[in-house]
Amino acid sequence: MPSTPSGNSVFSAAFVRTADGWNGAEVDLGEAELVDDLGDAVQEHLGLTGDELALLCVEVEDEWFAIVRYQGDLEPRAFLSDAHAGLSDGLGELLTELAGVAVDKDTPDLGVRPAGDFELLEDLGLSSDELVELSMEEGALPGDTLSVIAERLAFADELDRLR
């Protein structure tokens, strides 16, 4: 089953850190059926060859965002702005699985609750507290929050270029 949410606009892009900064590429996740398909798409679109640090950013318009960190042979690390992303569509299901989140289908009205690895960006300059605070900012759209994160991590120009 293709993972693209029906009715919502999805933007996904991956960024690799190089000696000269960050390079990005838009990533099509529409055919992703397994968690490994996400990493394969990042590797293919960025041309990764080794231990590079790569970030996959996914934005589902007005709903939620996710960041997945890939680095060499290490297990991917994922953060979701809302633990209920897995209730919305196949892509959300894959990302909640990757983040190790058990979606609570019985109480979906608990409001926005970030989930996953809150510390995945700490060594890049964004603390877990800041990540959670940005994710839960009242009235902020997922795309706006990703823009702030990209600015803090110095890949905002690449993100803007791809949008």
N, C-alpha and C positions, 0 to 999 in steps of 0.2 A: 504494500500500500504506500503510495507517495505520502510524504510527510508534510506537505504544504498545507497550512490552515486554510479552510475555505472561508471566504468573506473578509479576511484580514490581509493587509499588505505586509509582506515579510521582506526584510532587508538583512542579508548576511554577507559579511566580509571577513577576511582573515588578514592578519598583519604579522610580518616576520621582522624581528629585530636584527639589524645588520650593523656593521661597524660604522656605517654612514647614517644611521637612524632607522626608521621603519619604512617598509614597503608593504603595500596592500593590494589585494585583489578581491573583487566581488566573487562570492562563492554560491553556487546553486545547490541548495540542499533539498530540492523538490523530489529527488528520487531516493533520498536516504531512507532506508528501512531498518537498518541496524545501527547501533552506537558506533561501530567501527567505520561505517560509511561516512560519518561526520569527519573523522580524522583523515580518511582517505581523500575526501574532497579538499580538505585544507592542504594536504601534502601535494595533491595534483595541481591545484590552482596557484600555489606559491612556489612550486618546484623545490620543496625541501629535500635536502640530501643528507642531513646528519643531525647534529644536536642543536639546531637553531631553536630559538624561543619563538613560538607563534601563538597568537591569540585569535580565536574565532569569536566574533561579535554577532549576535543575532538579535534582531529587533522585530517584534510583532506589534504593529501599529496600535498605539493607544492601550496596549494590554500588558506586555512584559518584555524583558530583555534577558539575554544570557551571555556570559563570557566563559569560554572554554580555553584553558591553557594547555598547550602541547609543547613538550620539550624532549627531543630525542626518544629514548626508550622508556622514559618515565610514564607512569599512568597519567592520563589526562585529568585535569582538575577543572571542575565546573562550578559556576555561581549562577543562580537564577534570582531575578528580582521578585519573583512570586512563585511560591511552592505549588500553587495551583495551576501552573502552566501546563502540567501534564493532563489536565482535564479538558483542555481546549482542542487538541489536535495531535496528530502523529509526531510532529516535530517536537512539540512540548513533551510528549511521552518519552521520546529519545533523550532529550536534555535532562529531564527529571531522573531518568534511569542513570545517565552518566554522572549526575550530581549525587546519586545515592539517596534520592528523596523518595520517601513513601508518601504518595499523594493520599490525603484524607478525603475520600469521596463522600463520606457521611457528613462532614461539616465544612462545605465549601464557602460558607458565609463568614469565615473568620477574618476576612480582610486580607490585605496584601501582607505576605510574610516572606521575606527573603530566605533562601535556602542554599545549601551546598557548601562549598569551600570559601569561607569568608576571607581567607588569608592568601588567596592565589595571586594577588597583586602587591602584597606587602613589600617584597624585595624590589619592586619597580617604583615604589614611592607612594602607594595608596594603601593606607591601613585598613584593617577589617572594619573598624568603627566608622571610618569615612565612607567605605563602600556601602555599608548598611544604611548609613544616614542619607547618602545620595539616593539610594534605591527607594527609600520610604518618604522622600520629600513630597509634601502635599502639593498636588497639582502639577508635578513634573511629569512630562511624557517620557516614555522609554528612550526615544531618540535623543531628547535633550540630555537625559542622564548619561547616555553613552557618549555624547559630545563632550560633556564635562570630564568624564573619565579619560577619554582620548586626549583631551587638552592636558590633563594632569600627567599622562604617561608619554606625551610628546608625539602622538600620531594623529592629532586632530586634522592636520592638513591632508593626510592620506585618506582619512575618513571622509572629509568634505569632498575630496576629489572623486571618490567612488559613489557618493550619493548623487 
